[in-house]
Amino acid sequence: MKLLTFFLSLVWVTTLYGQQETSYTMHMLNPSAFNPAYTGSRGTKSILVHHRNQWVGLDGAPRTTLINAQGRIFKSLGIGLNVASDQIGALNRTDFAIDIASAIALGGENFLSLGIKMSANLLNINFLDLDYYDLNDQAFDRNISRDLTPNVGAGLFYYSPNGYFGISVPYIFKQEYFADPTDATLIYGSDVAHYYVTAARMFEVADNINFKPGIMVQGVLGVDPRIDVSADFIINNKFSVGAGYRLNSAVMALLGVQLTDNFYLGYAYDFSTTAIRTYQNGSHEVFLRFEVPEKLIKLFSPRFF
């Protein structure tokens, strides 16, 4: 249980300006998690579930579940709904968001989408779940329960059948959580804006085999960026097999299969390359999407982003 104190201290109890938002290994399948401009870009109505269980076997390790529903309400206007739940030790956070995106045709099958995110979150911390090192520490005298706190975000997303490029800031405004009980001018926890840059490109390397390298850079001002690189082989527009590397953090394996015209299933495993690997058994991620193409047209060439 003392590891719960470690997690809470690391992420929230100090004013930490590090990486705070969830980083998904299969981010290329779910850009809506951090870029509202992706909404509606697939030209389908869809609902997906994305679950990440990080550092399995470690008490208080992060667990995240995201549910997204999206589609087009007009030819060039997409709308999406997101609900995400984060659990880290004694901390529980729930985010609600509405994404709206408008796509501009650039010619051929090239589009530039502009999106906004309107969100609100709930934060709860139950200090009774912790073991105390200092029973007289006033920082743990009361639990934290915060009402819905609004925020906004924005992004752009260029895409074609063979690739994409995106830039986004899902939560623009800084949010401060709770003050030091001994000094109301001090803030113990806060969120700061995270910046995302993503890109991927599809290359045909043989009949019915495509190669898709990609990158995501996640940054916070004043902190070294988090960089993910990955590469997938897509076979017969049905199977995806790949690997990735998170700089100074983890090696990843990625698998995916288009189960039917409407269902896609993805799985990823992270093997940590840091000292924490001796205390846990890796991280697992599962992704499931159901979608219906516009006008119920069959998906002859599924898009793997």
Helices and strands as residue ranges (DSSP letters): H 2-8, I 9-13, G 27-29, G 31-33, G 36-38, E 44-53, E 63-74, E 77-88, E 91-107, E 110-125, G 127-129, G 138-140, E 144-160, E 163-169, E 175-176, E 179-180, E 183-187, E 190-191, E 195-201, E 203-206, E 209-219, E 226-235, E 239-246, E 250-258, E 263-272, G 275-279, E 283-293, G 294-296
